[in-house]
Amino acid sequence: MTLIAAATLDGSPGWLASALAVALALAGVALLRRVRGTTLTAPTLWWIAAALALAAVEAAVATGRLAPASLGGSLWRYAAAVGSFCPLIAVLGAKRPQDRGWQWVVVALWLVLLAPAGQALAAPTGHRLELFGAWRLLLWGLAAMGLLNYLPTRFALSAFLVAAGQIVLFSQTTNQFQQLDAATSVAIALALFHAAWLAGEIARRPRCSAPHEAQAARWLAFRDHWGSFWALRVMQRINQTAELAAWPIRLQWGGFVDASDGSPVWELPPDLASALDQSLDNVLRRFERLPK
């Protein structure tokens, strides 16, 4: 925050925002190497695209190609900001084989969210875009959806920081934090996104001390990276298989438990461990990196 304040004093918050956005895109590139081959590739590409869009708009404002206090500058900033919702929506469709076609849904959502900008161009009423009523609720609903998806995971802090960043990012169009200018708002939002990325890196490795660590760690990694919406469906599938096969274990949010009393399972017989691995393979192959 000190860096943001200093940049604001010398009149260059736009350059700071652009630099933060570029750095965020580079963080996405680093993440892309880890998720390549999984269905999280598309959400990561949306992350990179959204960050680069923010960087391009803020650079245009900083160089004077876009007037910061004009309707055009406000519309371009809004168009770039709505891209911050695209990674989450892409995660919601991150299951093979529909994950590729789902990207058209993401594009469609982005175009729908641009409707207020189109209305402002057709009938301009001021020097900046202002959202009211249903459009505000839609934006807050999308931010809340991302928060709820990752709130029950070890990335909860990151989810809070992303939601906070989105609130600040749209503050100029929702009449919040009016004491801040647009470039400073974008810089603060991007700083929150960076904090979310850093918190995610710290919390990335699951802590699992059970003897059946491979199965439990695999479940926890899936739960945390794909979020609660997909994790609940996978948990249901695994438990259906366990019930049909009369396994003595069940899958709960924190790992595998004894089916009779719900106590943690500390040891799996080799035949049960093998059957569980096969079941996880059958379900998670639609998400994870496929073997060559």
DOMI-373975 format. One line per field, with one value per atom (N, C-alpha, C): residue in three letters; z, y, x; residue number from 1. Coordinates in steps of 0.001 Angstrom, whole numbers, plus 500000, padded with zeros to 6 digits. Example, Ala and Ser with C-alpha at 12.3 -4.5 7.8 and 13.67 -1.06 7.14 Angstrom:
BEGIN
torlo = ala  ala  ala  ser  ser  ser
c3 = 507800  507800  507800  507080  507140  507870
c2 = 494310  495500  496700  497750  498940  500030
c1 = 513190  512300  513200  512850  513670  512900
vexfi = 1  1  1  2  2  2
END
This chain:
BEGIN
torlo = met  met  met  thr  thr  thr  leu  leu  leu  ile  ile  ile  ala  ala  ala  ala  ala  ala  ala  ala  ala  thr  thr  thr  leu  leu  leu  asp  asp  asp  gly  gly  gly  ser  ser  ser  pro  pro  pro  gly  gly  gly  trp  trp  trp  leu  leu  leu  ala  ala  ala  ser  ser  ser  ala  ala  ala  leu  leu  leu  ala  ala  ala  val  val  val  ala  ala  ala  leu  leu  leu  ala  ala  ala  leu  leu  leu  ala  ala  ala  gly  gly  gly  val  val  val  ala  ala  ala  leu  leu  leu  leu  leu  leu  arg  arg  arg  arg  arg  arg  val  val  val  arg  arg  arg  gly  gly  gly  thr  thr  thr  thr  thr  thr  leu  leu  leu  thr  thr  thr  ala  ala  ala  pro  pro  pro  thr  thr  thr  leu  leu  leu  trp  trp  trp  trp  trp  trp  ile  ile  ile  ala  ala  ala  ala  ala  ala  ala  ala  ala  leu  leu  leu  ala  ala  ala  leu  leu  leu  ala  ala  ala  ala  ala  ala  val  val  val  glu  glu  glu  ala  ala  ala  ala  ala  ala  val  val  val  ala  ala  ala  thr  thr  thr  gly  gly  gly  arg  arg  arg  leu  leu  leu  ala  ala  ala  pro  pro  pro  ala  ala  ala  ser  ser  ser  leu  leu  leu  gly  gly  gly  gly  gly  gly  ser  ser  ser  leu  leu  leu  trp  trp  trp  arg  arg  arg  tyr  tyr  tyr  ala  ala  ala  ala  ala  ala  ala  ala  ala  val  val  val  gly  gly  gly  ser  ser  ser  phe  phe  phe  cys  cys  cys  pro  pro  pro  leu  leu  leu  ile  ile  ile  ala  ala  ala  val  val  val  leu  leu  leu  gly  gly  gly  ala  ala  ala  lys  lys  lys  arg  arg  arg  pro  pro  pro  gln  gln  gln  asp  asp  asp  arg  arg  arg  gly  gly  gly  trp  trp  trp  gln  gln  gln  trp  trp  trp  val  val  val  val  val  val  val  val  val  ala  ala  ala  leu  leu  leu  trp  trp  trp  leu  leu  leu  val  val  val  leu  leu  leu  leu  leu  leu  ala  ala  ala  pro  pro  pro  ala  ala  ala  gly  gly  gly  gln  gln  gln  ala  ala  ala  leu  leu  leu  ala  ala  ala  ala  ala  ala  pro  pro  pro  thr  thr  thr  gly  gly  gly  his  his  his  arg  arg  arg  leu  leu  leu  glu  glu  glu  leu  leu  leu  phe  phe  phe  gly  gly  gly  ala  ala  ala  trp  trp  trp  arg  arg  arg  leu  leu  leu  leu  leu  leu  leu  leu  leu  trp  trp  trp  gly  gly  gly  leu  leu  leu  ala  ala  ala  ala  ala  ala  met  met  met  gly  gly  gly  leu  leu  leu  leu  leu  leu  asn  asn  asn  tyr  tyr  tyr  leu  leu  leu  pro  pro  pro  thr  thr  thr  arg  arg  arg  phe  phe  phe  ala  ala  ala  leu  leu  leu  ser  ser  ser  ala  ala  ala  phe  phe  phe  leu  leu  leu  val  val  val  ala  ala  ala  ala  ala  ala  gly  gly  gly  gln  gln  gln  ile  ile  ile  val  val  val  leu  leu  leu  phe  phe  phe  ser  ser  ser  gln  gln  gln  thr  thr  thr  thr  thr  thr  asn  asn  asn  gln  gln  gln  phe  phe  phe  gln  gln  gln  gln  gln  gln  leu  leu  leu  asp  asp  asp  ala  ala  ala  ala  ala  ala  thr  thr  thr  ser  ser  ser  val  val  val  ala  ala  ala  ile  ile  ile  ala  ala  ala  leu  leu  leu  ala  ala  ala  leu  leu  leu  phe  phe  phe  his  his  his  ala  ala  ala  ala  ala  ala  trp  trp  trp  leu  leu  leu  ala  ala  ala  gly  gly  gly  glu  glu  glu  ile  ile  ile  ala  ala  ala  arg  arg  arg  arg  arg  arg  pro  pro  pro  arg  arg  arg  cys  cys  cys  ser  ser  ser  ala  ala  ala  pro  pro  pro  his  his  his  glu  glu  glu  ala  ala  ala  gln  gln  gln  ala  ala  ala  ala  ala  ala  arg  arg  arg  trp  trp  trp  leu  leu  leu  ala  ala  ala  phe  phe  phe  arg  arg  arg  asp  asp  asp  his  his  his  trp  trp  trp  gly  gly  gly  ser  ser  ser  phe  phe  phe  trp  trp  trp  ala  ala  ala  leu  leu  leu  arg  arg  arg  val  val  val  met  met  met  gln  gln  gln  arg  arg  arg  ile  ile  ile  asn  asn  asn  gln  gln  gln  thr  thr  thr  ala  ala  ala  glu  glu  glu  leu  leu  leu  ala  ala  ala  ala  ala  ala  trp  trp  trp  pro  pro  pro  ile  ile  ile  arg  arg  arg  leu  leu  leu  gln  gln  gln  trp  trp  trp  gly  gly  gly  gly  gly  gly  phe  phe  phe  val  val  val  asp  asp  asp  ala  ala  ala  ser  ser  ser  asp  asp  asp  gly  gly  gly  ser  ser  ser  pro  pro  pro  val  val  val  trp  trp  trp  glu  glu  glu  leu  leu  leu  pro  pro  pro  pro  pro  pro  asp  asp  asp  leu  leu  leu  ala  ala  ala  ser  ser  ser  ala  ala  ala  leu  leu  leu  asp  asp  asp  gln  gln  gln  ser  ser  ser  leu  leu  leu  asp  asp  asp  asn  asn  asn  val  val  val  leu  leu  leu  arg  arg  arg  arg  arg  arg  phe  phe  phe  glu  glu  glu  arg  arg  arg  leu  leu  leu  pro  pro  pro  lys  lys  lys
c3 = 500000  500000  500000  500666  500671  499260  498473  497089  496288  496506  495787  496141  497444  497876  497256  497206  496623  495141  494449  493021  492775  493664  493511  493685  494626  494894  493689  492979  491841  490536  490615  489449  488532  489002  488107  488583  489163  489564  488373  487200  486011  485637  485701  485407  486454  487695  488740  488507  488173  487911  486726  485681  484512  484859  485660  486058  486918  487839  488673  487827  486820  485954  485140  484639  483896  484810  486024  486979  487294  487374  487622  486444  485226  484052  484069  484483  484577  485634  486726  487723  487124  486263  485573  484641  483979  483102  483913  485089  485956  486391  486718  487104  485937  484741  483556  483387  483767  483657  484591  485746  486710  486321  485710  485426  484001  483186  481792  481714  480891  480744  481577  482542  483329  482764  483286  482814  483453  484270  484802  483846  482706  481734  481212  480815  480277  481305  482564  483548  483740  483663  483818  482627  481436  480254  480347  480895  481111  482128  483150  484147  483439  482594  481904  480997  480255  479336  480089  481210  481997  482532  483022  483547  482441  481269  480161  479678  479716  479324  480276  481571  482542  482328  482047  481815  480592  479516  478283  478486  479174  479382  480272  481366  482263  481593  480736  479993  479019  478388  477464  478197  479407  480208  480637  481078  481560  480451  479217  478099  477485  477944  477425  476235  475800  474670  475060  476344  476883  477973  477884  478921  480178  481318  482527  483024  482786  483292  482172  481221  480097  480092  479349  479233  478561  477560  476880  477815  478648  479613  480601  481058  482001  481363  480099  479421  479175  478774  478544  479849  480918  482219  482650  482446  482806  481959  480651  479767  480195  480643  481114  482471  483330  484688  484694  483813  483830  483456  482847  482562  483815  484966  486208  486627  486077  486395  485504  484384  483413  483956  484734  485252  486110  486967  487812  486974  486023  485194  484409  483984  483278  484190  485480  486425  486552  486504  486668  485528  484413  483297  483040  484030  483840  484017  483134  483155  481715  481435  480092  479850  478646  477418  477135  478020  477713  478036  478562  478987  477831  476645  475511  475035  474871  474459  475491  476756  477823  477677  476984  476842  476070  475227  474548  475543  476588  477657  478370  478594  479239  478371  477072  476156  476173  476178  476189  477447  478602  479839  479753  479250  479104  478227  477130  476248  476940  477725  478465  479448  480141  481113  480446  479146  478419  477989  478217  477791  478357  479645  480132  479381  478958  478186  476843  476213  474955  475120  476202  476472  476692  477403  477658  476372  475441  474155  473321  473376  472576  473118  474450  475055  476197  475892  476944  477825  479143  480096  481055  480866  481772  481312  482171  481797  482227  482900  483259  483360  483282  483371  484825  485068  486399  486298  487160  487177  488287  487999  488988  489027  490118  490230  489917  488913  488607  488196  487524  487086  488273  489281  490492  491159  491270  491909  491154  489823  489026  489310  489357  489637  491026  492029  493386  493489  492730  492736  492169  491097  490518  491480  492149  493133  494287  494741  495832  495403  494139  493641  493723  493329  493436  494875  495760  497177  497751  497443  497976  497426  496180  495586  496311  496761  497386  498892  499459  500888  501750  501401  502260  502007  501216  500873  501600  501411  502054  501345  500232  499536  499926  501122  501570  501629  502164  502253  500865  499928  498555  497979  498264  497759  498324  499617  500230  499561  499327  498741  497307  496544  495171  495170  496031  496106  496511  497473  497875  496719  495973  494828  493764  493528  492536  492986  494284  494793  494546  494835  494614  493121  492320  490878  490225  490716  490138  490923  491851  492728  491970  490856  490116  489364  489062  488345  489288  490561  491535  492608  492385  493292  494709  494804  496087  496109  497305  497482  496566  496560  495651  495980  497152  497490  496676  495999  495183  493717  492975  491531  490906  489620  488967  488917  488571  488450  489801  490866  492192  492612  492274  492580  491885  490611  489871  490487  490877  491479  492796  493627  494893  494635  493667  493338  492879  492042  491569  492698  493641  494807  495623  495745  496445  495689  494363  493571  493768  493843  494105  495489  496463  497808  497800  496995  496872  496269  495245  494627  495623  496388  497371  498458  498935  499945  499396  498125  497508  497394  497080  496999  498362  499411  500757  501165  500783  501206  500206  499186  498070  498450  499299  499614  500760  500531  501605  502703  503920  505044  505301  505021  505167  505815  506995  507741  507812  507092  507135  506380  506798  506068  504607  504336  502945  502319  502475  502096  500617  499751  498316  497962  498462  498143  498778  500065  500754  500146  499844  499263  497879  497130  495804  495910  496856  497063  497509  498464  498965  497869  497039  495951  494971  494639  493729  494372  495602  496308  496330  496628  496803  495483  494445  493184  492318  492321  491506  492283  493606  494400  494819  495642  496274  495296  494227  493310  492674  492206  491622  492696  493810  494855  495431  495599  496139  495188  493901  492924  492915  492969  493000  494288  495407  496680  496628  495998  495855  495010  493917  493055  493793  494514  495242  496301  497010  498063  497492  496315  495660  495317  494791  494491  495761  496828  498094  498653  498518  499024  498209  496880  496019  496213  496442  496618  498069  498963  500392  501005  500636  501253  502690  503590  504976  505193  504127  504247  503444  503785  503030  502905  501894  501662  502231  503116  503628  503222  503592  503096  503464  504657  505091  504768  504157  503812  504006  504096  504200  505667  505944  507321  507335  508535  508726  508482  507688  507334  508524  509532  510656  511700  512014  513093  512706  511459  511011  511531  512141  512648  511498  511632  510558  510272  509005  508593  508572  509333  509437  508679  508165  507420  506442  505216  504188  503793  503760  503248  501794  501352  499984  498909  499074  498047  498011  499189  499235  498688  498994  498464  496942  496396  494946  494314  494932  494417  494502  495580  495739  494701  494437  493393  492046  491738  490475  490383  491499  491508  491329  492008  491838  490406  489808  488413  487491  487702  486830  486913  488109  488293  487933  488390  488255  486910  486087  484766  483908  484262  483538  483914  484898  485383  485350  485841  486034  484717  484833  483684  483276  482016  481539  481359  481709  481505  480016  479679  478269  477866
c2 = 498797  500000  501268  501220  502367  502703  501640  501846  502504  502076  502667  504132  504453  505841  506716  506196  506967  507220  506182  506355  507372  507400  508354  509785  509982  511317  511870  511026  511555  511456  511120  511166  509976  508874  507727  506458  506528  505290  504410  505039  504248  503326  503833  502990  501898  502220  501207  500113  500517  499529  498647  499254  498485  497490  497937  497048  495895  496189  495129  494125  494613  493715  492811  493376  492562  491497  491877  490922  489819  490192  489188  488226  488751  487875  486916  487397  486522  485440  485781  484767  483712  484147  483191  482276  482835  482012  480947  481328  480355  479265  479651  478661  477753  478303  477520  476307  476453  475322  474187  474516  473488  472803  473544  472975  472471  472614  472193  470710  470412  469044  468755  469630  469485  470418  470282  471161  472540  472798  474146  475003  474452  475218  476412  476176  477265  478367  478045  479129  479938  479260  479981  480893  480443  481299  482518  482325  483471  484433  483886  484722  485599  485002  485748  486814  486422  487365  488541  488271  489345  490300  489751  490603  491460  490880  491646  492728  492446  493466  494654  494379  495462  496243  495518  496185  497099  496624  497412  498684  498564  499739  500756  500298  501240  501883  501140  501736  502795  502525  503511  504786  504647  505822  506568  505810  506444  507197  506719  507382  508495  508669  509726  509330  508073  507652  507526  507312  507315  508372  509242  510264  509601  509751  509048  509467  510730  511218  511329  510400  510425  509180  509245  508084  506928  507237  506189  505452  506204  505570  504702  505180  504405  503114  503201  502009  500979  501418  500480  499816  500595  500022  498987  499278  498322  497056  497214  496053  495144  495739  494925  494310  495062  494578  493357  493307  492164  490873  490993  489792  489073  489751  489103  487981  487958  486886  485660  485818  484726  483481  483613  482395  481551  482189  481435  480700  481396  480754  479601  479744  478655  477452  477677  476565  475783  476473  475801  474841  474970  474039  473190  473082  472416  470910  470270  468812  468311  467336  466774  465969  465929  466564  467942  468445  469699  470934  470777  471942  472869  472294  473154  473958  473296  474018  475030  474789  475692  477074  477164  478473  479452  478926  479810  480389  479633  480165  481310  481145  482205  483463  483288  484434  485093  484268  484804  485623  485131  485893  487229  487212  488452  489449  488973  489861  490387  489536  489985  491085  490898  491897  493205  493165  494387  495186  494628  495313  496731  496971  498363  499322  498826  499670  500023  499042  499322  500327  500209  501164  502565  502655  503961  504596  503779  504313  504799  504046  504411  505657  505803  506946  507488  508179  508684  509713  509557  510466  511115  510861  511443  511133  511428  511225  509862  509052  507702  506787  505499  504491  504309  504251  503966  502827  501824  500669  500816  500371  500443  499118  498915  497838  496462  495833  494430  494203  495176  494977  494907  495738  495635  494282  493853  492560  491422  491517  490469  490417  491574  491593  491052  491487  490998  489511  489064  487636  486798  487276  486552  486548  487676  487726  486771  486724  485817  484360  484061  482697  482198  483040  482664  482461  483333  483208  481904  481589  480368  479111  479166  477980  477574  478551  478249  478511  478996  479280  478036  476842  475667  474974  475577  474958  475683  475178  475839  477143  477459  478721  479757  479618  480530  481971  482177  483537  484142  483357  483842  484232  483429  483728  485046  485289  486555  487726  487584  488677  488954  487907  488106  488831  488400  489063  490529  490801  492186  492986  492372  493051  493373  492472  492728  493866  493922  495020  496358  496423  497666  497957  496928  497101  497767  497441  498003  499202  499716  500778  502039  502328  503547  503444  502236  502068  501765  501499  501224  502305  503415  504572  504231  503422  503122  503678  503941  504444  505633  506592  507723  508626  508428  509222  508801  507659  507167  507457  507809  507929  506547  506464  505171  504381  505044  504327  503787  504552  504075  502896  502950  501827  500554  500673  499511  498996  499905  499490  498754  499257  498586  497216  497135  495850  494838  495281  494377  493980  494889  494528  493442  493526  492485  491161  491218  489990  489363  490201  489676  489038  489669  489090  487748  487646  486378  485305  485678  484719  484266  485204  484864  483949  484260  483413  482013  481926  480618  479821  480492  479804  479252  480033  479578  478373  478370  477302  476165  476174  475247  473784  473437  472033  471560  470493  470005  469328  469432  468737  467464  466338  465056  464076  463564  462674  461253  460965  459620  458655  457369  456385  456253  456420  456363  457761  458335  459722  459969  459030  459254  459511  458673  458851  460110  460345  461521  462808  462828  464022  464300  463248  463444  464072  463595  464167  465622  465902  467269  468224  467755  468603  468916  467913  468164  469106  468821  469642  471109  471365  472734  473467  472772  473446  473638  472690  472829  473464  473473  474152  473263  473827  473028  472565  473323  472918  471561  471371  470082  469060  469478  468526  467811  468511  467877  466799  467041  466039  464815  465052  463933  463131  463810  463115  462231  462730  461930  460687  460835  459688  458634  459073  458127  457393  458087  457454  456517  456814  455882  454581  454704  453512  452735  453459  452801  452042  452621  451957  450722  450823  449681  448547  448889  447883  447437  448002  447647  447913  449028  449408  449870  449651  450097  451554  452302  453712  454586  455870  456882  458108  458892  460113  461296  462039  463285  464435  465654  466835  466822  466327  466337  465085  464085  462852  461638  460473  459218  458856  458364  458019  456629  456056  454760  454899  453993  454077  453838  453134  452777  453886  454541  455529  456905  457056  458350  458737  457806  458105  458106  458866  458913  457528  457257  455992  456157  455318  455435  454348  453379  452320  451698  451462  450831  449497  448423  447162  447325  446594  446769  446634  445651  445472  446660  447216  448382  449614  449768  450904  450855  449653  449511  449840  449353  449636  451123  451765  453201  453996  453594  454255  454161  452982  452798  453687  453782  454636  456103  456543  457915  458174  457204  457344  457536  456733  456789  458128  458704  459959  461170  461182  462371  462479  461432  461536  462589  462970  464029  465417  465470  466751  466813  465771  465786  465591  465685  465453  463988  463725  462352  461713  460432  459757  459611  459704  459569  458113
c1 = 500814  500000  500859  502032  502938  503397  503689  504110  503003  501758  500632  500479  500613  500481  501562  502801  503899  503667  503175  502916  501820  500827  499744  500253  501190  501709  502467  503203  503956  503174  501883  501023  501134  501666  501836  501141  499925  499253  498906  498727  498423  499565  500804  501962  502120  501855  501938  500908  499682  498639  499013  499563  499969  501074  502046  503139  502631  501721  501145  500375  499671  498912  499839  500934  501902  502506  502843  503403  502391  501120  500082  499969  500105  500086  501277  502438  503610  503412  502732  502407  501487  500571  499709  500486  501506  502348  503080  503580  504249  503273  502043  501032  500674  500689  500332  501235  502482  503410  503009  502421  502026  500726  499815  498489  498359  499397  499309  498931  497955  497466  496237  495915  494698  493626  492410  491336  491395  492415  492630  493460  493841  494619  493830  492580  491760  491518  491139  491010  492286  493440  494706  494961  494616  494760  493839  492642  491750  492355  492988  493681  494713  495548  496591  495978  494927  494286  493677  493023  492405  493465  494580  495650  496264  496475  497054  496094  494786  493811  493866  493951  494074  495370  496449  497731  497667  497047  496971  496149  495016  494167  494862  495493  496160  497368  498050  499166  498667  497511  496930  496541  496010  495660  496927  497937  499167  499894  499814  500489  499650  498432  497577  496744  496808  495976  494510  494271  492916  492847  491867  491704  491157  491818  491394  490019  489638  488351  487324  487362  486434  485572  484483  483612  484349  485172  485915  486854  487585  488472  487717  486567  485754  485248  484826  484291  485384  486571  487662  488094  488131  488483  487445  486187  485127  485238  485472  485593  486732  487845  488968  488660  487968  487701  486787  485793  484870  485584  486751  487536  487989  487965  488390  487447  486227  485288  485472  486169  486279  486991  488086  488721  487793  487000  486077  485045  484440  483419  484035  485278  485956  486160  486439  486588  485289  484158  482869  482559  483244  483063  484286  485178  486470  486363  485608  485474  485454  486292  486312  485033  484477  484994  484402  483511  482828  483652  484869  485634  485995  486227  486580  485372  484250  483045  482589  482902  482497  483118  484235  484880  483998  483106  482155  481155  480845  479992  480707  481998  482779  482780  482992  482969  481590  480534  479178  478918  479402  479226  479948  481162  481920  481162  480562  479801  478550  477890  476711  477088  478202  478637  479057  479325  479668  478442  477254  476027  475907  476213  476127  477046  478220  479122  478500  477844  477163  476041  475297  474228  474774  475910  476517  477025  477517  477962  476786  475676  474507  473816  473825  473145  473994  475083  475986  475288  475492  474848  475848  477129  478113  479513  480504  481907  482430  481574  481995  480793  481078  480021  479611  478312  477795  476790  476956  476061  475042  473839  472778  472016  471291  470329  470863  470247  470524  471967  472595  473972  474923  474681  475497  475309  474066  473786  474450  474470  475109  476608  477247  478681  478983  478227  478464  478135  477137  476820  477956  478584  479718  480912  481146  482231  481947  480683  480315  480426  480142  480250  481691  482623  484033  484454  483966  484300  483750  482499  481881  482548  483007  483616  484891  485662  486949  486986  485896  485876  486116  485561  485792  487124  487999  489275  490409  491637  492768  493139  492449  492656  491609  491027  489974  490473  491680  492210  492385  492876  493010  491657  490619  489279  488769  489006  488592  489311  490607  491386  490962  490653  490179  488842  487907  486602  486762  487653  487902  488487  489409  489989  488957  488024  486974  486059  485757  484932  485616  486921  487661  487790  487984  488177  486962  485768  484548  484020  484818  484327  483935  484619  484310  482990  482547  481279  480122  480424  479370  479285  479992  479952  480412  481467  482071  483499  484004  485372  485657  484741  484860  486054  486669  487849  489070  488993  490100  489825  490883  490708  490753  490388  490222  491529  492635  493913  494366  494149  494528  493667  492383  491496  491970  492339  492822  494118  495017  496290  496056  495147  494846  494232  493314  492700  493748  494680  495726  496666  496910  497723  497027  495709  494955  495020  494972  495109  496486  497516  498857  498929  498296  498262  497543  496486  495764  496661  497428  498349  499407  499959  500990  500411  499206  498568  498313  497950  497749  499030  500128  501411  501832  501564  501917  501080  499801  498883  498790  499650  499469  499620  500552  500811  499920  499136  498265  499063  498555  499170  498377  498970  498293  499251  498885  499769  499234  498151  497593  498494  498536  499336  498909  497598  497145  497284  498467  498698  498439  498772  498613  497158  496245  494831  494263  494595  494075  494624  495925  496523  495952  495673  495096  493711  492917  491585  491683  492563  492678  493161  494080  494575  493455  492649  491530  490517  490136  489151  489555  490834  491284  491489  491935  492225  490987  490072  488862  487709  487790  486783  485632  484758  483702  482641  482377  481319  481620  482842  483219  483527  484111  484489  483271  482175  480972  480447  480526  480064  480977  482280  483220  483048  482880  482685  481441  480388  479170  479425  480167  480471  481290  482309  483159  482343  481492  480699  479639  479117  478204  478924  480134  480934  481252  481616  481942  480737  479556  478355  478018  478111  477801  478806  480076  481117  481268  480439  480472  481839  482452  483714  483462  484408  484236  484623  484801  485204  484256  484257  483517  484409  484123  484890  484127  484766  484216  485126  484722  485435  486912  487240  488623  489404  488783  489479  488594  489216  488482  488259  487030  486651  486032  485957  485314  483814  483250  481835  480923  481393  480527  480415  481521  481470  482029  482484  482979  484346  485057  486397  487406  488493  489501  490079  490338  490934  492447  493145  494594  495339  494616  495291  494303  494761  493939  494563  493762  494287  494720  495740  496244  495174  494252  493221  492256  491927  491050  491756  493036  493796  493853  494026  494067  492717  491635  490299  489977  490431  490193  490971  492198  492985  492285  491730  491037  489804  489079  487893  488260  489320  489772  490229  490916  491347  490150  489104  487936  487220  487194  486467  487327  488566  489400  490099  490049  490678  489998  488794  488097  488611  489495  490012  491535  492169  493612  494369  495692  496566  496462  496204  496072  497440  497578  498859  499161  500422  500819  500912
vexfi = 1  1  1  2  2  2  3  3  3  4  4  4  5  5  5  6  6  6  7  7  7  8  8  8  9  9  9  10  10  10  11  11  11  12  12  12  13  13  13  14  14  14  15  15  15  16  16  16  17  17  17  18  18  18  19  19  19  20  20  20  21  21  21  22  22  22  23  23  23  24  24  24  25  25  25  26  26  26  27  27  27  28  28  28  29  29  29  30  30  30  31  31  31  32  32  32  33  33  33  34  34  34  35  35  35  36  36  36  37  37  37  38  38  38  39  39  39  40  40  40  41  41  41  42  42  42  43  43  43  44  44  44  45  45  45  46  46  46  47  47  47  48  48  48  49  49  49  50  50  50  51  51  51  52  52  52  53  53  53  54  54  54  55  55  55  56  56  56  57  57  57  58  58  58  59  59  59  60  60  60  61  61  61  62  62  62  63  63  63  64  64  64  65  65  65  66  66  66  67  67  67  68  68  68  69  69  69  70  70  70  71  71  71  72  72  72  73  73  73  74  74  74  75  75  75  76  76  76  77  77  77  78  78  78  79  79  79  80  80  80  81  81  81  82  82  82  83  83  83  84  84  84  85  85  85  86  86  86  87  87  87  88  88  88  89  89  89  90  90  90  91  91  91  92  92  92  93  93  93  94  94  94  95  95  95  96  96  96  97  97  97  98  98  98  99  99  99  100  100  100  101  101  101  102  102  102  103  103  103  104  104  104  105  105  105  106  106  106  107  107  107  108  108  108  109  109  109  110  110  110  111  111  111  112  112  112  113  113  113  114  114  114  115  115  115  116  116  116  117  117  117  118  118  118  119  119  119  120  120  120  121  121  121  122  122  122  123  123  123  124  124  124  125  125  125  126  126  126  127  127  127  128  128  128  129  129  129  130  130  130  131  131  131  132  132  132  133  133  133  134  134  134  135  135  135  136  136  136  137  137  137  138  138  138  139  139  139  140  140  140  141  141  141  142  142  142  143  143  143  144  144  144  145  145  145  146  146  146  147  147  147  148  148  148  149  149  149  150  150  150  151  151  151  152  152  152  153  153  153  154  154  154  155  155  155  156  156  156  157  157  157  158  158  158  159  159  159  160  160  160  161  161  161  162  162  162  163  163  163  164  164  164  165  165  165  166  166  166  167  167  167  168  168  168  169  169  169  170  170  170  171  171  171  172  172  172  173  173  173  174  174  174  175  175  175  176  176  176  177  177  177  178  178  178  179  179  179  180  180  180  181  181  181  182  182  182  183  183  183  184  184  184  185  185  185  186  186  186  187  187  187  188  188  188  189  189  189  190  190  190  191  191  191  192  192  192  193  193  193  194  194  194  195  195  195  196  196  196  197  197  197  198  198  198  199  199  199  200  200  200  201  201  201  202  202  202  203  203  203  204  204  204  205  205  205  206  206  206  207  207  207  208  208  208  209  209  209  210  210  210  211  211  211  212  212  212  213  213  213  214  214  214  215  215  215  216  216  216  217  217  217  218  218  218  219  219  219  220  220  220  221  221  221  222  222  222  223  223  223  224  224  224  225  225  225  226  226  226  227  227  227  228  228  228  229  229  229  230  230  230  231  231  231  232  232  232  233  233  233  234  234  234  235  235  235  236  236  236  237  237  237  238  238  238  239  239  239  240  240  240  241  241  241  242  242  242  243  243  243  244  244  244  245  245  245  246  246  246  247  247  247  248  248  248  249  249  249  250  250  250  251  251  251  252  252  252  253  253  253  254  254  254  255  255  255  256  256  256  257  257  257  258  258  258  259  259  259  260  260  260  261  261  261  262  262  262  263  263  263  264  264  264  265  265  265  266  266  266  267  267  267  268  268  268  269  269  269  270  270  270  271  271  271  272  272  272  273  273  273  274  274  274  275  275  275  276  276  276  277  277  277  278  278  278  279  279  279  280  280  280  281  281  281  282  282  282  283  283  283  284  284  284  285  285  285  286  286  286  287  287  287  288  288  288  289  289  289  290  290  290  291  291  291  292  292  292
END
